[in-house]
Amino acid sequence: MVSVRAILDRKGSEVFSIDVAESVLDAARLMNTRGIGGVVVTRDGEMVGIFTERDVLRRVVAEQLDPAATVLESVMTTPVVSCESNTGLDECMQTMSNRRVRHLPVVDGGQLAGILTSGDIVAHQVREQQDTIEHLSNYIHDPR
Ligand code: AMP
């Protein structure tokens, strides 16, 4: 069974986070700078929520809130659904699909150990399919 660890081994464990007291504008700038679609929101270093581009659309733009004057605490999603690094990828995909989320923070023993996104899973599956195609192609050309 392929677990989240296989993806984190490749991707690394860095998670971009931001304090609840920071503004939506700060979060948007962080997401843009890092090229990511969501950030973990922390209070005193502990994960207390998550804020993604979907929240910018639904809770900020559509509500005509001022991004510079809106603190993340008021627009983040809480509680956060998470997984562990030994959770199976199938289970993570099920969770993402059922909960309609594209981000799953990875928490091991209470500590953030990385973040899994739907994009990471797609990239992993593409790599696996390429490996299979290469393997079968080699076999067809030299079946010994
Ligand atoms: P996403 O598809 O990840 O951009 O998120 C869609 C909605 O689900 C947004 O309101 C997010 O704040 C929320 N969300 C995303 N990931 C999680 C998560 N792991 N736990 C709880 N809510 C989440």
Residues whose N, C-alpha, C, O or C-beta is under 5 A from the ligand:
A	BS01	AMP	G37 I50 F51 T52 E53 R54 D55 T77 P79 V80 V81 R100 V101 R102 H103 L104 P105
